[in-house]
Amino acid sequence: MKNLGIRISLYLNYFVFAILLNSVGIVIEKSIDVYKVTESQASLLEAFKDLPIAIISFLVASFLPRFGYKKAMLTALVIVFFGCLLMISGNTFLYTKILFMSIGISFALIKLSVYSLIGILTSSKKEHASMMSSIEGFFMVGIALAYFLFPAFYSEDENSWLNVYYVLCGLILISFIFLFFSKIEYKVEVIGSNLKEDLMGSIKLMAVRLVLVFIISAFLFVMIEQGIMTWLPTFNKKIFNFSSVLSVQMASILALTLALGRFVAGYLTKYMSWVYLVIICIVISGGILLSVLPQLEVDVKALTEIESITEVPMLGFILPLIGLFIAPIYPLLNSTVLSSLPKSLHSPMSGLIIIFSALGGTIGSRIVGELFESIGGANAFYFLLIPMFLLIIFVLLIDKLSKREIILKA
């Protein structure tokens, strides 16, 4: 298979950053426990992760094809490697902010490169959707591993959890070496003849109604996903009264169902409309929240601390299953728009996806964090029903506009 090495490298890099990026929920829980910060203060870590993603994506998206996707990914791995080393030596809440800022900067470069290269490595819309779903599914496998990797280093010593970053540095180094020796052949396609024209082309994308509706949809979805994923370990500890280790391990069910949902979506899109699939998934996800959350207010308040998975109540298993149904939404939305654009616009369009995804993640996590502190975790999750309802409307708009609007050509 042509470009096999770079294909494997994309999966490997995305896998490593899945562990790093989505450890934010675990680190939030540890920051509250070890550094004695409040829920609202801890929620700032999401902003330190997501705002650099948005800023770097805006600044470099149109320039990246000129710089080179391989060089961008190598640079990202170097930045995050030293971010992890600083976290080990710093060991304060300030250094968690620095760590996630380095992760955010690096992930922007990785995701821009991966999304752009998917378009280069595939030759049809179905192939694009399949690779997008599978690589996002592999991303969720990395997230699931994080929920087991971090607790493996927990002990009575409250600083022992930092040893996980030595392992992560090792994974980053392996990823760097594999990417360094991988080869890729492609023709660089850019919007204009210079950086100014590239930036103007990126901005003009915002004027396309279909693109505008899509980026709002991406914003809403990530608000839902990160609102749940970031706060689920803390939710498990505060609401179900799980131990610290069990809280994180039970959250892995969400990541595993997200991975399974994305792999299954890649198969189902061959036989049914992506629009119907997405809407059905949103409705079921909302139904899970509406069925589980009211019971939490009554059934689990009197529980003593739970340390074993055999003691976990049924509701503790049901809530993370929401991942199975929210999973297909994001890759299918992304693939629908990217595969409709000329390859010269994939990098700037990926930049818009990443910017609004980052903003959605930051705002969603921040709102849930504030609500968590003021009205409790069970009530805070009701907020997620609002973006779910809005997302159905915008998905229908995307379907309508895509049938009557010609996408901007290079």
N, C-alpha and C positions, 0 to 999 in steps of 0.2 A: 504493500500500500504506500502510495506517494506521501511524503511528509509524515511518515509514521512516528518518527522521533519527536517531532514538535507536537503532534497530537497527544502522545503520552505525556509530554512535558506540560501541556495545558491542564490536563487532568491532575497531575501531580502538584502543580503550583496552586491550583484552585483548592485542592484537598488541604494543603498546608495552611492556606489563608482561611479556610473554613474553620479550622481549629482556633486560629488567632483571633479572627474577627468576631466570632460568636462566643468567645469566652467572656464577653462583656457581662453577660448575665451572671456567670460564675464569679467574676471578679467584683461585681456589684455586691453580691451576697457576702463575699469575703471582706470587702471594704467596710460594710456595715458591721460585721462581726469583729474584725481585727483592728481596723483603723477608727472605729467608733464614729462613723459619719452617719447622717440621717439618710432616709430613702431619697429625698429630693436632692440632697448633695451628691449621693452616689449616682443618681440618674444623669448627672453631668458627663459621666464617662461616655454615654452614648453620643453626646454632642462632640466631645473630643475625638471620637472615632468618625462620626459622620460628616461634620463640617469640613475637615480636611479632605475627605473624599469628594465633597461637592466642589470645593475651591480648586483643588488640583485638576479635577475633571474639566472644569470650565477653562482653566488656563492652558491645558496641554492637549485636549481632545483633538483639535484640528491639526496640531503640530506633530502629534505622535507618529503618523505614517512617515514623515520625513526623518524623525529621530530613529525610528526602527522599533518594532514591537519586541524583538528579542532583547535589545539593549535596555528597553524600558522595564521589562520583567526582571532582568538581572539587577538593575538599579534598585528596584523595589525590594528584592530579597536582601540586598546589602543593608538597606535602611532599617528593615524590621529586625534583622539579626542583631544590630547594635541596640535597637530599642529593647529587645529582650534582655540583653546583658545589663543595660541600665536599670531595668526593673529589679533584677537580682541584687544589684549592689545598692540601689536606692531604698527599696522597701518602705515607702511611705505613700500616702494617697496622692501626693504630687507626682510621684513617678508612675503611678497607674495612668494618670492623665497623659504624661509624656509617652508612655508605652502605646496607648490607644491613638494618640496623634500620629505616631510613626506607623502604626498599623493602617490608619486611615489614608495617609499619604501613599503608602505602598500599595494598598488594595486598589486605589484609583488607577494606578498604572497597570496593575495586573488585570483588572476587570476590563479596562479599555482595550487592552491588548487581546485578551481572550475573546471578547465579543466581536472585535474586528476580524480576528483570525478565523473565527467560525465561518464568517461569510466568505473568506478566501478559500478555506479548506472544503467547503461544500458547494454543490452545483445545482441544487433544487430546493424549493420551499420545504418539501417533506423531509429532505435530508438535513436541512437547516434546523427545522423544528425538532427532529429526532436527536441531533447532536446537542442542541441547546438544552433539551429536557434531560438528557443523560448526564451532561456535564454539571448541570444544576443539581441533579440527583446525587452525583458523586460528591458535590459540595456538602450536601446534607449528611452523607456518610462521615465526612470529616467532622461535622458538628457533633454527630452522635459519639464519635470517638472522644471528643473533648470532654463530654460528660462522664466518661470513665477515666480518662487520662488524668484530669485534675484531682479528683478524689483519691486516686491511687497514692498521692503524695501527702494527703492529710494525716496528721498525727496530733498528739497532745502538744507538741511544739507548734505554736501558732504561725511560725515562719516557715515551716517545712514545705508548705504548698508551693513556695517559690522555686523549689528544685525542678518543678515541671518545665521551667523555662530553659534549663539545660537540655532537656529532651527536645524541646521545640527548636532550639538553636541547631541541634544535630539534624533535625528534619529539614530546616531551612538550608543548611549547608549541602545536604544530599540533593535537594531540589535545584540549588544553584549549579552544582557540578553537572547534573543531568541536562539542564537547560543549556549550559555553556557549550556542551559538546553536541547538542542537537542542531540539525540543519533545516532550514526552511527556504523554499523557493517561491517567490511571488513577485508580482509587479506592483510597485507602489503607486496607488491611485489617490490623488489629492483633489481638493475642490478648486483651488486657485493656483496662481503662479508664485504667490508669496504668502507669508504668515497673515498679513492683513486681510487678503482675499479669503484665506481659509476661515478666519474668525467671522467675517461677514457672512460667509456661506453657512456657518453653524448657526448664527443668529437668525438668518432667513428661514431656517427650518422651523423656527417657532411660529412663523406666520402660516404654516400649513395647518389647516384645522384638524386634520386627522392626527398629526404629530402632537398638537396641543392637547387634544382630548386624551391621547395615549399617555403623555407624561403625567397628566393629572391622575389617570388610572394607576400608573406605576407608583405614584406618591401615596395613593390611598391603600394600595395593597401592602406596601412595605410598612405603612403605619399599623396595619393589622398584624402582620407577621412579626415585626420587631416588638410590638406591644405585648404579644404573647410570649415570644421566645426569650426576650431579655428578662422578663419578670417572672417567668415560670419557676426557676429555682427558689426565688424569694417567696413566691406565692405558695409553693409546696411547704416551705418552712413555717411561714406565718399562719397559713390557713389550715393545712393538714397537720401541722406540727411534726413534720418529718425531721430527722436529724440532718445535720449539714451535708453529710455524705449522701444519704438517701435522697435528699432534696435535689441534688445535682444529678444523681443517677436516674431518678424517675423522669427528670426533664429530657433525658436521652430518648425516651419514647417518642416525644414530639419530633426530634430530629430524624429518627428512624422512619416514622410515618411520612414525614416530608420527603425523605429520600425515596421511599416506596411509591408515594403518590406521583413523583416526577418521572420515575421510570415507567410506571403504568400509563401516565399521560402520553408519553412518547409513542406508546402502542395504540392507545385509544383514538388518537387524532387521525389515524389512518382510516378509521371507520365511522367517525362522527364529527360534526361541526365543532370547532374549538369554542364557538360562542355558547352553544348549548352545554358543553362540558363545563365551562367556566361558571355559568349561571347556576347550574345544578350544584356545583361544589360550594359556591358562596351560600346558597340557601341551606344546604346541609350544615355548613359551618356555623351559621347563625342559629340553627336549630339546636346544635350541640350546646352552645353557650346558654341558650334560653332554657334548656332542660337541666343543665348541671348547676349553674350558678345559684338558682333559688334554693336548691337542696343544701348547698354549702353553708348557708346562713343558719340552717337548723341542725344539720346532722354532725358537723365535725368540730364544733366549738369546744366540746368537752373532752376531746381526745387527749391522752397523754402522749409524750414524745414517742414517735414510731421510728425504730431503727432497722427493722427487717422488712424486706419486700413482702413477706408472707402476711404481715400485719396491715398492709396498705388497703384502705377501703376501696370498693369498686369505683367510686367517683374519681379516685386518684389515677386510675387507668383510663377512664373514659375521656377526661378533658384533653389529654395530649393527643388523642385520636383525631382531633380537629386538624392536625397536620396533614393527614391523608387527603383532606378535601381542599385545604388552601394551597397545597403543594403545586398543582398544575397551573395555577393562575399566572404566576410571574413569568415563567419561561415561555408560555404560550403567547402572552401579551407581547413580550420582547421579540419573539421570533416573527410574529405576524407583521410587525412594523419593519424590523430590520431586513427581512427577506423581500420586502416590497421596495426597498431602496437600492440605488446603484451602490456598488462597493466603495466608491469614493466618499459616500456619505455615512458609511458604517461607523467610522471612528467618531465624528461629531455627534451622530445620533446616539451612539453608546454613551458619549459624554452627557447628553441630556438625560438619558435613562438613569445614569449613575447619580447625577446631581439631584434629581427629584426623588430618587429612591433614598438617598442619604438624608435629604430633608424630611421625607416621610418617616424614616426610622427614628430620627432625632426627636421630631415633634410627637410622634406616637409614644415613644418610650418616656419622654418627659411628662406628657399628660397622664399616662398610666401611673408613673412614679408619684406625681403630685396627688392624684386621686387615691393611690394606694395609702399614702401617708394620712390623708384627710378623712376618707370615708371607708377605708379597708379594702383589701385585695379583691374580695368577691364582688363588691359593688363596682370597683374600678374597671373590671373586665367588661361590664355592661357597655361602657363607652365604645368598645370596638364594633358594636352593632351599627353605629352611625356610618363609619367608612364602608362597612359591608353593604349597606343599603345604597350608598352613593356609587359604589363600584359597579353594581348591577346596571345602574343607569348609564354610566360611562362606557361599559362594555357594549351595551346596545347601540350607543352612539358611534363607537368604533366600527361596529359591523355595518351600520348604515352609511357612514362616511366612506368606508373602504370600497363600497360598491358603486359610489357615484363620483368619487374624487380621484383625480390623477395625482399620484405622488410626484413630488418635485424631482426633476431629473438633473443630473450633473451637467 
